Amino acid sequence: MALLNRQFLSCIFGWALALTSFPPGAAPAPRMRPTLQQQSQSPPAQPRPDPARSRTFTGIVVRRGHDYLLRDESGSSYHLDSPERVQRFDGKSVKITGRLDVDSRTLHVDSIEPA
């Protein structure tokens, strides 16, 4: 009987401690998993361009220090990875076929010609 009284008092003490752990009117937030409907409402991931695929870019070659950039008509700039190939086009409008590394904004030049 004494063992039951101790377990009962221990249980009551635990509940009293739990109830006094929160300010009046506050309760712990229930842990709920999102429903399938909530999970499906997230926007789909945008596909990134394939870096292995060559595309055509047009703009003006601009020199910045030892580097060359391609500045397009929207004002965006891309680093050009072949300064020896593009230096003769400095200040000129060009058409470049190459692959764009989106993260570093570097254009890997396959070919370059006047626009």
C-alpha positions as a printed Julia matrix, in Angstrom:
115×3 Matrix{Float64}:
  0.0    0.0     0.0
  2.82   2.38    0.8
  4.27   1.74   -2.67
  0.96   2.68   -4.32
  0.77   5.88   -2.26
  4.28   6.84   -3.34
  3.51   6.18   -7.04
  0.26   8.12   -6.78
  1.98  11.08   -5.11
  4.78  10.95   -7.68
  2.24  11.06  -10.49
  0.36  13.98   -8.91
  3.64  15.84   -8.34
  4.61  15.3   -11.99
  1.3   16.71  -13.25
  1.51  19.67  -10.87
  5.02  20.42  -12.12
  3.9   20.16  -15.75
  0.94  22.47  -15.19
  3.02  25.12  -13.44
  5.67  25.12  -16.17
  3.51  27.3   -18.41
  2.2   30.81  -17.67
 -1.56  31.12  -17.03
 -3.54  30.67  -20.25
 -0.58  29.19  -22.14
 -0.37  25.62  -23.24
  2.25  23.69  -25.14
  1.78  23.73  -28.89
  0.5   20.39  -30.14
  2.86  18.53  -32.44
  0.98  17.89  -35.65
  2.15  16.49  -38.93
  1.05  18.39  -42.06
 -1.73  16.71  -43.97
 -1.23  15.45  -47.49
 -3.15  18.46  -48.8
 -0.83  20.89  -46.98
  2.24  19.06  -48.27
  1.09  19.21  -51.89
  0.54  22.99  -51.81
  4.26  23.81  -51.88
  5.36  25.32  -55.21
  7.21  22.99  -57.56
 10.96  23.45  -57.86
 12.06  25.53  -60.86
 14.18  23.5   -63.29
 17.69  24.88  -63.68
 19.11  25.27  -67.17
 21.29  22.41  -68.32
 24.89  23.69  -68.04
 26.07  21.18  -70.64
 23.81  22.68  -73.32
 25.2   25.5   -75.45
 23.1   28.61  -76.0
 23.56  31.84  -77.92
 24.19  35.13  -76.1
 24.49  38.62  -77.6
 25.9   41.79  -76.13
 28.98  43.98  -75.88
 32.38  42.73  -74.68
 33.65  44.94  -71.87
 37.11  44.78  -70.28
 37.39  44.96  -66.49
 41.02  44.74  -65.38
 42.4   41.5   -66.81
 38.92  40.01  -67.22
 36.35  40.39  -69.97
 32.6   40.51  -69.51
 29.65  40.22  -71.83
 27.06  42.89  -71.06
 23.69  42.16  -72.65
 20.96  44.65  -73.58
 19.21  44.24  -70.19
 22.41  45.36  -68.41
 23.29  41.93  -67.01
 26.97  40.97  -67.1
 28.6   37.57  -67.47
 32.27  36.72  -66.96
 33.93  35.3   -70.07
 36.27  32.37  -69.47
 38.48  32.81  -72.56
 40.16  36.25  -72.38
 42.62  35.36  -75.15
 39.75  34.55  -77.52
 37.59  37.59  -76.72
 40.18  40.39  -76.3
 40.01  41.42  -79.98
 36.25  42.04  -79.54
 36.69  44.55  -76.68
 33.99  47.23  -76.97
 32.23  45.48  -79.88
 28.83  43.82  -80.23
 29.19  40.06  -80.45
 27.25  36.82  -80.65
 28.65  34.12  -78.35
 27.72  30.46  -78.34
 28.55  28.86  -75.02
 27.46  27.35  -71.72
 26.42  29.49  -68.76
 27.44  28.55  -65.23
 24.5   30.1   -63.35
 26.14  30.04  -59.91
 29.32  31.93  -60.89
 27.71  33.85  -63.79
 30.54  32.65  -66.05
 30.0   32.11  -69.75
 32.17  29.3   -71.14
 32.81  30.4   -74.74
 32.49  27.81  -77.52
 32.52  30.37  -80.34
 32.44  34.16  -80.73
 31.7   36.32  -83.77
 30.7   39.93  -84.48
 26.97  40.57  -84.15
